[in-house]
Amino acid sequence: MTTTFQKRQKEMKRLDKAKEKAARRAQRKVERAEKGPAGGGPPIADANDPEMQDYQDLDPQRGAA
């Protein structure tokens, strides 16, 4: 009969651990949302920037003349 009790204790411990993990995951998700968008790379140039107009002429996808 102790085997059944031990199995139940093991299962309860597993469920508690899963709940704690889910709570940590949810907390990290909230913290990331508050932090802002991901992407620690360099800033992307604005296509409407006058300095970038010269480079748009060289873009093969835009049909360079």
C-alpha positions, -999 to 999 in steps of 0.1 A, spaced: 0 0 0 29 23 5 37 20 -32 4 37 -41 11 65 -16 46 70 -30 33 71 -66 7 97 -56 34 118 -38 56 116 -69 28 126 -92 19 156 -70 55 167 -69 56 164 -107 24 185 -111 37 211 -87 70 213 -106 51 217 -139 30 245 -124 60 264 -111 77 260 -145 46 274 -163 45 303 -138 81 311 -145 75 309 -183 46 333 -180 66 357 -159 94 358 -184 69 364 -212 55 394 -193 89 407 -186 99 404 -223 67 422 -233 74 451 -209 110 453 -221 101 459 -257 106 442 -290 134 418 -294 163 425 -317 195 437 -304 210 443 -338 219 475 -354 191 499 -363 176 496 -397 179 526 -420 147 545 -429 138 540 -466 125 576 -467 158 590 -455 172 613 -482 206 598 -478 192 564 -487 176 576 -519 209 571 -538 211 535 -527 175 527 -538 187 532 -574 212 504 -569 186 479 -556 182 452 -583 147 442 -569 134 477 -576 143 475 -613 174 496 -616 175 518 -647 
